[in-house]
Amino acid sequence: MTYSYDGDGRDLCTPERSERGRLVKSVVNGIVTYYVGAHYEKTVQGSQQNERKYYFAGANRIAMRENGTLTWLISDQLGSTSVTANASGNLLSSLRYTAFGEVRAASGTTSTDYRYTGQRNEAEIGLYYYVARFYDPYLNHWTQPDTIVPDPYNPLAYDRYSYSSNNPINYADPSGHCAISA
């Protein structure tokens, strides 16, 4: 288990992982979230509970049901949630990103935390969770070094903090370990 703290020593995010390294529970600012795979999560804050179920087409998250309400998640070529719509197809929100994942324009209320390249946005700490490590879209880098060098013949792979070989238009990194063509 690892802990994250702010400059004043306050606990920001306490994740718990399974034996395989998957996120199973996180505590962020007193909000406890339980994850059952990629398809279900339950958030508990005091006496309030919230359930979210996600639906996929292949590897793409296409819809979310939150406490019985269906929301469509429409993605761009990188898998980033760009538009959300209600069950009738009416626009709820729209998001536009910079190349490295900063939100550059937003309208409406986006109810999902899965945003840039379909990864979970931990808004309280300003980072995206990519299974193996956290990514900072403002610095355009990972917050931890990669534990592997995915391509020893590519000099860009030796920068263990660079995101998608510094080419986020053509590559994504869903595992946090290896850039793949988008």
C-alpha positions in Angstrom: 0.0 0.0 0.0 1.3 3.5 -0.8 0.1 6.9 0.5 0.0 10.3 -1.1 0.3 13.5 0.9 0.1 17.2 0.1 2.7 19.8 1.1 1.2 20.0 4.6 1.4 16.3 5.2 -2.3 15.6 4.7 -3.3 12.2 3.3 -4.7 12.8 -0.2 -5.2 9.4 -1.7 -4.8 6.0 -0.1 -5.2 3.2 -2.7 -5.4 -0.5 -2.0 -4.5 -3.0 -4.7 -5.2 -6.7 -5.3 -2.5 -9.3 -5.6 -2.4 -8.6 -9.3 -2.0 -4.9 -8.8 -5.5 -3.8 -9.7 -7.1 -1.0 -7.7 -9.8 -2.4 -5.4 -10.3 0.5 -2.9 -9.3 4.1 -2.6 -9.8 6.7 0.0 -9.7 10.3 -1.2 -10.5 13.1 1.2 -12.7 10.8 3.3 -14.6 9.4 0.3 -14.2 5.6 0.1 -14.6 4.0 -3.4 -14.6 0.2 -3.9 -13.8 -1.2 -7.4 -14.9 -4.5 -8.7 -13.0 -4.8 -11.9 -13.6 -2.2 -14.6 -17.4 -2.6 -14.6 -18.6 -1.7 -11.1 -17.7 0.8 -8.4 -19.4 1.9 -5.2 -18.6 5.2 -3.4 -19.4 5.7 0.3 -19.3 9.1 1.9 -20.7 9.1 5.4 -24.2 7.6 5.1 -24.5 8.3 1.3 -23.8 5.5 -1.2 -23.5 5.7 -4.9 -23.2 2.8 -7.4 -21.9 3.0 -10.9 -21.9 0.3 -13.5 -19.9 0.6 -16.7 -20.7 -1.0 -20.1 -18.0 -1.8 -22.7 -17.8 -2.5 -26.4 -14.5 -4.3 -26.6 -12.1 -2.3 -24.6 -14.0 1.0 -24.9 -16.2 2.2 -22.1 -19.5 3.3 -23.8 -22.0 3.8 -21.1 -22.5 4.2 -17.4 -25.5 3.5 -15.2 -25.4 5.5 -12.0 -28.1 4.7 -9.4 -30.4 3.6 -12.3 -29.7 6.5 -14.7 -28.0 5.6 -18.0 -25.4 7.9 -19.5 -23.8 7.4 -22.9 -20.0 8.0 -23.0 -18.8 9.0 -26.4 -15.1 8.9 -27.1 -12.6 10.4 -29.5 -9.9 8.5 -31.4 -7.7 8.3 -28.3 -10.6 6.9 -26.2 -11.0 10.1 -24.3 -14.6 10.8 -23.1 -15.6 13.8 -25.3 -19.3 13.8 -25.0 -21.9 12.5 -22.5 -25.5 12.0 -23.4 -28.6 10.8 -21.6 -30.5 7.7 -22.5 -32.5 9.7 -25.1 -29.4 11.0 -26.7 -29.6 14.5 -25.4 -26.2 16.2 -24.8 -25.3 16.4 -21.1 -21.7 17.6 -21.4 -18.7 18.0 -23.7 -15.0 18.0 -23.0 -12.0 19.0 -25.2 -8.4 18.2 -24.3 -5.0 19.5 -25.1 -2.6 16.9 -26.7 -1.3 15.8 -23.3 -4.7 15.7 -21.5 -5.4 19.0 -19.9 -9.1 19.9 -20.2 -9.1 23.0 -22.5 -12.9 23.4 -22.8 -15.8 21.9 -21.0 -19.5 22.5 -21.0 -22.2 20.8 -18.9 -21.6 18.4 -16.0 -19.6 15.3 -16.8 -20.7 12.5 -14.4 -17.9 10.1 -15.2 -14.4 10.2 -13.8 -13.0 8.3 -16.8 -11.8 11.0 -19.2 -8.5 11.5 -21.0 -7.7 8.3 -23.0 -10.5 6.6 -20.9 -8.5 6.7 -17.7 -9.8 7.6 -14.2 -9.3 11.3 -13.3 -8.5 11.7 -9.6 -9.7 15.3 -9.5 -8.8 15.8 -5.9 -5.2 15.4 -6.6 -5.2 16.5 -10.3 -3.8 13.2 -11.7 -5.0 10.4 -13.9 -4.8 6.8 -12.7 -3.3 4.5 -15.4 -3.3 1.1 -13.6 0.5 1.0 -13.1 1.1 4.7 -12.1 -0.3 8.2 -12.0 -0.1 10.7 -14.9 0.0 14.5 -14.5 -1.5 16.3 -17.6 -0.2 19.7 -16.6 3.4 18.4 -16.4 2.9 16.1 -19.4 4.7 13.4 -17.4 4.2 10.4 -15.2 4.6 10.9 -11.5 6.6 7.7 -11.0 9.3 6.2 -13.3 8.3 3.3 -15.6 9.4 0.0 -14.0 10.4 -1.3 -17.5 12.0 0.0 -20.7 9.4 -1.2 -23.3 11.7 -0.7 -26.3 15.4 -0.7 -25.7 16.1 0.3 -29.3 14.0 3.5 -29.0 15.9 6.3 -27.3 12.6 7.9 -26.2 11.8 4.8 -24.1 14.7 5.6 -21.8 12.9 8.7 -20.5 10.9 6.7 -17.9 8.7 9.7 -17.1 7.6 10.6 -20.6 4.0 10.0 -21.6 3.5 7.9 -24.8 7.0 8.6 -26.2 6.1 12.4 -26.2 3.7 11.7 -29.0 0.2 11.8 -27.4 -1.6 12.4 -30.7 -0.6 9.0 -32.2 -0.1 7.0 -29.1 -1.8 6.2 -25.8 -0.6 4.2 -22.8 -3.5 2.4 -21.2 -1.4 0.3 -18.9 1.1 2.9 -17.8 3.9 0.8 -19.1 3.9 0.9 -22.9 2.7 3.3 -25.6 0.5 1.8 -28.2 -0.8 3.2 -31.5 -4.1 5.0 -31.0 
